[in-house]
């Protein structure tokens, strides 16, 4: 979704765009927008990363086993909760023994996606996951990670045997089917997250514009119409709630599916 860069992107490129432009030029790479060689989605990713680092540094000093605060309890809900949909819950249910060794990577990806989805609730930010490059990079990381887990658990020969199928004569066909299936997983993760975030942001912007236009149109016909000025502030709240729901749901899906993929890669039937 093409749009004008935000003032944060302009500001970030003002300070850091020069060295990046010079580096890209030295590598023979020509940015799409020479005035802003650091694209907006990358700027937003940097802010997500900085927010996460600052939050963790602040949060770790407030951890307590005996008297956990409200923030600690909310964060722990991401790991385990009564609904059984935390990262640790999913790993324990779907992988079982030795499942928690995969929690740092899969949990980090899920939290990154969650923060990237929800950062656009702050008006000056946009969701980096609304650009296809970011979901694709996350999906590619998941793709490489679960295959690496399978190789580490079973070894090259045992893990590779899974792709050949049970009937040796059909091995070439099974290899092709498995290859398409695993590539489709990466495509599915990318498109699902990207499209949902684009549509969610687009709905919010469209209905915000419509309500603003309604207020201005009513005000031109009758000054009393300007009393509708509160409508653009109230009506989009529904779409903010919708965006919050979509962001959380897509982060959950992007955690659940990688857990399933890792579970399949390390399963003993290999």
N, C-alpha and C positions, 0 to 999 in steps of 0.2 A: 504494500500500500504506500504509494508515493505521497509525500507531503513535505511542506517546508520544514527545515530543521528547527528544533526548539532553541530557545535562547541558551539553554544549558549546553547544547551541542555547539552552538556558535562560540560560546565562552570557552568551552573545552578546546576547540580547535584554535582559538585565538592564542592560547597559551602553549598548546602542545602540537598543534598542526604543523608548524614549521619543521621540527625535527622528523616527524612522521613522513611528511611530504618528501624531505630530502632522502630519507631511508628508502622509501618506495621508488623514488627516481633512480637511486643507486642500484636497486634490484631490477630495474626495467619495468616496474609496475606503474601504470597510470590510473590514478583514482578516478572514479566516475564523476565526482565533484571536487575539482582541484582546490576550491576554496575551503572545503570541509573534508580533508582526507580521512579523518576519523569519522566513520558513519554513526548515525544516531543510535542504532541498536547496540553498537559497541560501547558508546558512551554510557548508555543505560546499564549495560552489563557491568561496567566499571563501578557505577554508583551502587548497583546491587551488591557487588563484592565488597565495596568499602562499608556499606551499611552492615553487612553480615559480620565483617571483621570487628567493627566498632561495637556492635551489639554483643558479640561473643566476649570481647575483652571486658565489657561492662558487666555482662551476665555472670561470668565465671566467678567473680568475687562475691556474688550474692547467692551462690548455691549453698543449700543447707539440707542435711538429711533429716534433722529433727524438726525444723520449722521452715518448710518450703514456702516461699512467697507465691503470690498470684501469678507472677510472670513465670516462675519455675514450673508451676503446675500446668500452665498453658503450654509451655514448651514440651513438657513430658508427655502431653497428650499427642504430640506428633510421633512419639516413640511407642506408647502403649496407652490404650483408653478402653473404657467399658464396651464400646462398640466393636472392638477387635480389629480396627482398621489402621492402627499405627504401624510404622515401619517394622518395629520389632515383632508385633503381632502377626503381620503378614509373613515375615520370614519364618517365624516359628511354625506357623500353620502349613506353609507350602514347601518348606525345605526341611524343617525339623532339626536333626542333629547337626551341630556345627554351623547353624544358620547365621549366627550373629557375627561371624567373621566377614559377612558381606554387607553388614549394616552401614559401616562408614561410607562406602562408595554409593550404595543405592540411596541411603538417607540423604547424603549431600546433594545428589542429583535432584531428588524430590524437593528438598528445601530450596535449592536454587530455582527450580521451575516455579515453585509457589511464590517466592519473593519476586521473581521476574513477572509473573502474571499479575500480582497485586500492586506493584509499584505505580501503575498508572492510575490507581485510585487517588494518588496525590497529583493535583492538576498540572504541575510543572514537569511531570515525568510521563513517559510512554512505555508500554510493555515491550521489552526486547524480544519476547517470544512471539510477538505479532509480525516479526520478520522471519522469513523461512530459514535463513542461515542459522539462527540460534536453535530452533527445534531440531534442525538437521544435525548440528554439531552434538547436541545432547543425545540424539538417537544413534549417531555414529559411535559415541562413547559407550553407550549401552551395548551396542552390537559387538564392539571389540571386547568389552569387559566380560560379557557372559560366555563368549567363546574362549577367552583366556581362562575363565573359571573352569570350564569343561576340560580344557587341555591340562590344566594343573591337577584336576581331580583324577582324570582317567588316563592321561598320557595321550600321545599323538595317535597311536594305532587304535586303541580302544575307542577314543572319541571319534576318530575318522570312520570307524566301522559303522557307527550309527547312521552315517549319511549313505551307506551302501544298501541298507534295507536287509530284510531277512532272506531274500532269494538272490543268489549271486547272479543269475542270468538277467535279472532286472536291475542290476546295480547302476548301469549308465542312466537309465530313466529315473531311478530314485535319487541319484546325485543331482540331476537337473531339477527335480521337484523340490528337493531339500534346499538347493541354492535359491530358487525362486521364492520359496517359503520364508527363508531367513532374510532375504533382501526385502520382501514385502513387509516384514516386521518393522524394519527400519523406516520404510516409506510410510507405513501406517502411523508410527509414533510421530513422525515429522508432520504429516498432513493434518492429523487429528488436532494436535496442539496448535499449530499455526493457524488453521482455518477458524477454529473456535475463538481464539484470541482476537483475530482480525474482525470477525463478525461481532463479537462482544463490544469491542471498542467502537466499531462503526455504528452500531445501534445507539450507543450512548451519544455520539457526536451528532448523528442525524436527528434524534429526538430533541436534543438540546437546541439545535438550530431551528427546528420546527416550532418549538415553544417560544423561542426568542422572536421569530418572525410573526407568530400569532400576536404576541404582546405589542410589537411595533405596528402591525396592521390595525389592531383594535385602537391603538392610541391615535393613529392618523384620522380615523373616523370619529372618534369621540375621546376627549382628554380623559374621561373616566376609564377608558380602556387601559390606561397606564397602570391602573390598579391591579392588572394581571401580571405586573412585574414580578410577583412572587412565584408565579407558575413555573418559569424556567428554573427556579431554585428548588421547587418541590417535586415536580413531575420527574425530572431525571434521577431523583433518588431511587425510584423503582429500578432504573437501569443500572445504577451503581450497585444495588443489591444483587441484580442479575449478574453483573460483571464479577462481583465478589464470589457468587456461587459458581460461575463458570471457571474462574481462576482456581478455586479450591478443588473443584471436581477434576479439572484437567491435571492438576498437580498430583492428585490421588491416582488417577489413571496412569500417569507417567511414573509412578512409584510401583503400582500394582503389576503392570505388564513386565517391567524389568525383573521384578521378583519372580514372576512366573517363568521368564526366559532363563534366569539363573537356575531356578529349580529344575527345569527340564535339562539344562546342560550338565548339572552335577548329579542327576538322578542315578541310582545304582543300576538301573536296567541297561545303562550304557555298557 
